[in-house]
Amino acid sequence: MHLGLSGEQYQQRCGRVTDIFHLAPISNLGAPKETAWRVNVDGTRNMLELARDCEKLRRFNYFSTCYVSGDRLGVIAEDELDRGQAFRNPYEETKFQAEKIVQRASATLPVTIYRPCSVVGDSRTGEIDRFEGPYYLGILLVTSPMVVPLPLPGNGVAPLNVVPVDYVVSAVWHLSRDPRGVGRTFHLVDPNPMRARRVYVLIAQQAHLGVGERQVGLVGLHQDEGQLAVHEDEGEGLENGRRPGPPGSRRSGPAGCGCRRC
């Protein structure tokens, strides 16, 4: 038995398969390392074995992740992988080890590697098959009590790099059909990601938060006459509902909002 198939079934598929898309990892950050290794590393090795047996293979498309960079900072190129980085969880480490195996296999197989960042719902419908990653932040923001302060990642300045699933699917399909993609790695990310603070603000606006003051890290959210006012960093003013105060004053929030920054 190989990949749960009988010998005959395996041979039949090897004679027909032309394109392989391997995207079945354990992405749960809390999964035991042994489980993540068995699926992410050993599973990838098994799929490469299948690829070698497929006589009509045109492309082995491997879904890695931008988190193979581990704790590295700064600009990370698509042709960089092992730079002595450390890892924060078994997911990052096992995906890194799996990509190393795929890179070695590219010497004899037509391989293309994709490194998406955090993938969110469809850009047109919002549909998503599971809630994880950035969705935890949004759910926490919308459902937590109004008086509970919520922290902002990186004081709200850190970029929150997410891409919609339809963008990833479209990009992968296009690149998998382009012969120039063989032997290359592609980052499927947002080149201009929004700051975490801005993402929080947009979620709050879409959630139509109720009357009262709500603190989200360094951002104060208020509702006044149906308009949501958001206090950003010093000097940045308000996103919506701005009411300028008298000349020379710092009063720029909704009347009577009670915020110390108004």
C-alpha positions in Angstrom: 0.0 0.0 0.0 1.2 3.5 -0.9 -0.7 6.7 -0.1 -3.6 4.4 1.0 -3.7 2.9 -2.5 -3.3 -0.7 -3.6 -0.4 -1.5 -5.9 -2.7 -1.6 -8.9 -4.4 1.7 -8.0 -1.0 3.3 -7.5 0.3 2.2 -10.8 -2.9 3.4 -12.6 -2.5 6.9 -11.2 1.2 7.1 -11.9 0.3 6.4 -15.6 -2.2 9.2 -15.7 -1.2 12.0 -13.4 0.4 15.1 -15.1 0.2 17.7 -12.3 0.5 17.4 -8.6 -0.6 20.2 -6.1 0.6 19.3 -2.6 -1.2 21.5 -0.1 -2.2 19.3 2.8 -0.2 20.4 5.8 -0.8 20.5 9.5 -1.1 24.2 10.1 -2.3 24.2 13.6 0.4 26.1 15.6 -0.4 24.1 18.7 -0.1 20.6 17.0 2.6 18.3 18.5 5.9 18.4 16.7 5.7 14.6 16.0 2.3 15.0 14.3 3.4 18.1 12.3 6.6 16.3 11.2 4.7 13.1 10.1 2.3 15.1 7.9 4.4 18.1 6.7 7.8 16.4 6.2 7.1 12.7 5.8 4.0 13.4 3.8 5.9 15.7 1.4 8.5 13.0 1.0 5.8 10.5 0.1 4.3 12.9 -2.5 7.7 13.4 -4.1 8.1 9.7 -4.4 4.8 9.6 -6.2 6.0 12.4 -8.5 9.1 10.4 -9.4 6.9 7.5 -10.4 4.6 9.6 -12.6 6.0 9.2 -16.1 3.8 12.0 -17.6 4.5 14.5 -14.8 4.6 18.2 -16.0 4.8 19.9 -12.6 5.0 19.3 -8.9 3.4 22.3 -7.2 4.4 22.6 -3.6 2.6 24.9 -1.2 5.1 26.1 1.4 4.6 29.3 3.5 6.3 32.6 4.0 6.8 31.5 7.7 9.7 29.2 6.7 11.6 32.5 7.3 11.2 31.8 11.1 12.5 34.7 13.2 14.3 36.5 10.4 13.7 40.2 10.0 13.8 42.5 7.0 13.5 41.8 3.3 13.6 38.0 2.5 14.1 37.0 -1.1 12.3 34.2 -2.9 15.6 32.4 -3.5 16.5 32.4 0.2 15.6 29.6 2.6 18.2 28.4 5.1 19.9 31.4 6.7 20.3 30.0 10.2 16.9 31.2 11.4 15.2 29.9 14.5 11.5 28.8 14.6 8.7 29.7 16.9 6.6 26.6 16.5 6.5 23.1 14.9 4.6 24.4 11.9 7.3 26.8 10.8 10.1 24.3 11.4 8.4 21.4 9.7 7.4 23.5 6.6 11.0 24.7 6.5 12.4 21.1 6.5 9.8 20.0 3.9 10.7 22.9 1.6 14.4 21.9 1.8 13.4 18.4 0.6 11.4 19.8 -2.2 14.3 22.1 -3.2 16.7 19.1 -3.4 14.1 17.2 -5.5 13.9 20.1 -8.0 17.3 18.9 -9.4 15.4 16.0 -11.1 11.7 17.1 -11.0 9.8 20.0 -12.5 9.1 21.7 -9.2 7.5 25.1 -8.4 7.3 26.3 -4.8 4.7 28.8 -3.5 5.0 30.7 -0.2 1.7 32.4 0.6 1.4 34.5 3.7 -1.8 34.2 5.9 -4.7 33.2 3.6 -8.1 34.7 4.3 -11.5 34.4 2.7 -12.6 35.0 -0.9 -12.2 38.7 -1.8 -15.6 38.8 -3.5 -17.8 36.8 -1.1 -15.8 36.6 2.1 -16.3 32.9 2.2 -13.8 30.9 4.2 -13.7 27.2 5.1 -12.4 27.7 8.6 -11.7 30.4 11.1 -8.0 30.7 12.2 -5.1 33.1 12.1 -6.3 36.7 11.6 -9.9 35.7 12.1 -9.2 35.0 15.8 -8.3 38.7 16.1 -11.4 39.8 14.4 -13.7 37.6 16.4 -12.1 38.7 19.6 -12.5 42.3 18.7 -16.2 42.0 17.8 -17.3 39.7 20.6 -15.3 41.0 23.6 -16.9 43.3 26.2 -16.8 46.9 25.4 -14.6 47.8 28.5 -11.9 45.2 27.7 -8.7 46.7 26.2 -7.3 44.6 23.4 -3.6 44.7 22.5 -2.4 45.6 19.0 0.4 43.5 17.5 3.6 45.5 17.4 1.8 48.5 18.9 -0.3 48.6 15.8 2.5 49.5 13.5 3.4 46.0 12.5 2.1 45.1 9.0 -0.6 42.4 8.9 0.1 40.6 5.7 -2.9 38.6 4.4 -4.1 37.5 1.0 -7.5 36.3 -0.2 -7.8 32.7 -1.1 -9.0 33.4 -4.7 -5.9 35.5 -5.3 -3.7 32.6 -4.2 -5.6 30.0 -6.3 -5.5 32.3 -9.4 -1.8 33.0 -9.0 -0.9 29.3 -8.5 -2.9 28.2 -11.4 -1.3 30.8 -13.7 2.2 30.0 -12.5 1.6 26.2 -12.8 0.8 26.6 -16.5 3.8 28.9 -17.2 7.0 26.9 -18.2 9.1 29.7 -16.7 7.9 28.8 -13.2 9.8 25.5 -13.2 12.6 25.5 -10.6 11.4 28.8 -9.0 9.9 29.9 -5.7 7.2 32.6 -5.5 6.0 34.7 -2.6 2.2 35.1 -2.7 1.9 38.1 -0.4 0.6 41.7 -0.3 3.4 44.0 -1.4 1.7 46.9 0.6 0.2 45.3 3.7 -2.0 47.4 6.0 -0.9 48.1 9.6 -2.5 46.0 12.3 -4.1 49.1 13.7 -5.8 49.9 10.4 -7.1 46.3 10.1 -8.6 46.6 13.6 -10.3 49.9 12.7 -11.8 48.4 9.5 -13.1 45.4 11.5 -14.6 47.7 14.1 -16.3 49.8 11.5 -17.8 46.8 9.7 -19.0 45.4 13.1 -21.0 48.6 13.8 -19.9 48.6 17.4 -22.4 49.9 20.0 -22.5 53.2 21.8 -19.7 53.8 24.3 -16.0 54.0 24.4 -14.0 51.0 23.4 -10.2 50.8 23.7 -8.3 48.5 21.3 -4.7 48.8 22.2 -3.7 52.3 21.4 -6.9 53.0 19.4 -10.0 54.4 21.0 -13.2 53.6 19.2 -16.3 55.7 19.8 -19.8 55.8 18.4 -21.6 59.2 18.2 -24.8 59.9 16.2 -24.2 56.7 14.2 -20.6 57.6 13.2 -17.6 55.8 14.4 -14.6 57.9 15.3 -11.2 56.4 15.6 -8.3 58.0 17.4 -5.0 57.0 15.7 -1.4 57.9 16.7 -0.5 61.4 17.8 -0.8 63.8 14.8 -2.8 61.3 12.7 -6.2 62.6 13.5 -9.4 60.6 13.0 -10.5 58.1 10.3 -14.2 59.0 10.4 -16.6 61.4 12.2 -13.9 64.1 12.8 -15.1 67.2 14.6 -12.3 69.8 14.7 -12.1 71.8 18.0 -11.4 75.5 18.4 -8.2 76.8 16.8 -5.2 75.8 18.8 -7.0 73.1 20.7 -6.6 69.3 20.5 -10.3 68.6 20.7 -11.0 66.7 17.5 -13.2 63.8 18.6 -16.9 63.5 18.9 -18.5 65.9 21.4 -18.5 64.5 24.9 -16.7 61.3 24.0 -14.7 61.5 27.2 -11.4 60.4 25.6 -8.3 61.9 27.2 -6.9 62.5 23.7 -9.8 64.8 22.7 
